[in-house]
Amino acid sequence: MELVEINEMLPFLLRRENVARYEEGMVVIGDRRKYPFEKSFVYCSDVEAVARAIEEMVTQGGGPANAAMYAMVLTAHQCASDSVDRQLETFESARRRLVNTRPTNTALARRLENAMQIIHGALTEGENVEDKLLTWFENLRDQNYQKYAASAEYGASLIEDGDGILTMCFAETSFLLALAMARNAGKNIRVFTPETRPYLQGARLTAPSVHELGIPVQIIGDNMPAYVLSQGKVQKYFTAADLVTLDGHIVNKIGTFQNAIAAHHHGVPYFVFSWGPDKMKPDRASIEIEERDPVEMKFCRSIPTTDPSIDAYYPAFDITPPHLVAGVITQYGIHSPYDLHRFFG
């Protein structure tokens, strides 16, 4: 499938130019905090601004990796006149700062490690690091969209005419492409998306994106999936994954695990879109779950929801064990979570 065709199939938020881009010495990031009420962008003039944008949920899902790559390009632009040793120090500092924005999402860390290899190579060969890094990343980004489409084809093959589909948070590109492919094949489907408090990614990002594709979608509360499943309205549960371990544990937005339990109880299969497992994360014990500021749990869209003196707790992700997962969907096919270590190890 051609890149132009893939881009045109996607809703506004997931088109390449709207996730993040590099523009005249600035990193431009689509502001998902304001969507769907505004289609706006945040302009970042240095690495720290990009890091804060990631931490403040300007972008999420696959967006932080794109923003971080462009932040490294921006760093190359800004430190080009420094000595090689000084440039390497600057790049390493930038890498550490960006990795710390999303400690659970190890795909971001792996991509930044790859970027450092490109940087070292360019400096060794006396090449323009900014140009080298930008060309490498944009080629990689385009290849990734082809991989999204390959995964989406496998995902679409699992969707049957008349299916109700439950998701969680914003499952992003492969999931939305799979829905579009199923729709284009004439399958009548309906999507149920929990609102995903406290940032409401399901209500603000997923639901409008599915609606933009012309597919019926209903927003439900985060505490409603079990009841909706019990009514027989859902036949498949799909999410993305921020991390998959080699032994098949799935890390995703908090709430994913409890929905997987409810789906399993009602005989509804749970499928996960993923690049594949992180070879550096062999098992559950190797997972670091990001815990965000508890104060965020006492607000919703900047509106206080409780007495400010009351304590709160905010783990941003949860862990679903492999026995609750019917399959992990990658560009290579649909895998049992128990087979990942053999295929990708």
C-alpha positions, 0 to 999 in steps of 0.5 A: 500500500502506498504511503499517500493511500495510507495517510489518506485512510487515517483520521486527522490526528494520525496523519504523519504531518499532524503527529509531529514534524520538523519545520524551520528549526522547530519541532511542531507537535500536534496538541492532542490535549485540545482535540477535538475542540481545536486542531492546534500545534505546539512549537518547541524550540529546544529539547527541554520544550519537547520533553515537557510537551511529552510529559504534559500529554501534548502527545502520547501513544506513538507520538512521543517517539516521533517528537523525540526523534525530531528533538534530536534533529533540532539538537543537531541543528543547535550544536553543529558548531561545537566540538565533536566531544561537546556535541556527543555530550549534548546528544547524550544529555538530550537522550537521557532527558527524552527517555525519562519522559516515558520510562514505561514506553521502552520503544522510545528508549530503543529508538533513541539508542538507534539515533545515537548510533546514527549520530556517532556514525555521522560525526565519525565520517564528518557528515552533517548530523542534522541532515543525516538524522533527519533523512534517517528518521523520516525514512524510518517513519515512512517504513513504520507506516508501511508496517502499520498497514501490514499489521492493520491487514492482519487486524482487519482479518479478525474483524467480522461483519456485525462485530462490536469492538471494545478498545481502550485509550487511543490504540492509534495507527494500526487499529484505526487502519484496521477499522478503515480496512474492515469498513472498506471491505463492507463489514458493519462494525461498531466501536465502544471506547471508554472515556479514559480518565483523567485525560479522556483520550478515549472520549477526545481522541479515539471516538472522534477519530473513529467517527471521522472514519464513518464508523459508529462509535459510542463513548462509555464510562471507564467502569462500564465495559464489563456490563457492555460485555455482559450484554453481548454487544462486544465480540472483539477487544483490541488495544495497542501496547506501550510495552510487550515483554518476551514472555507475553505480558502486555503493558498499556494504559491503566484500565486495559487489564481490568477490561481484559479480565472482563472480556476473558470472563465473557469469552471475548478475545483480546488482541494487541497491536504491537511492534513485537516484544522488547528483547530487553524486557524478558518478564513482568519483573523487568517492567517499570510502571510510570507513576504520574503526579497523584494531583492529576487524578483530582482533576479532569480537564483542569476542573477539580473533582474532589477535595484537594486535601484528599490523597490520590494514586496514579499508576499510568499503565497496568500489566495484562498477563499472557493467559488473557491475550488471544493474540499479538498482532504485528507486521509479521502476523498474529502470534500467541503471547507464549510464542513471542520469545521464539519468534522475536527472541 
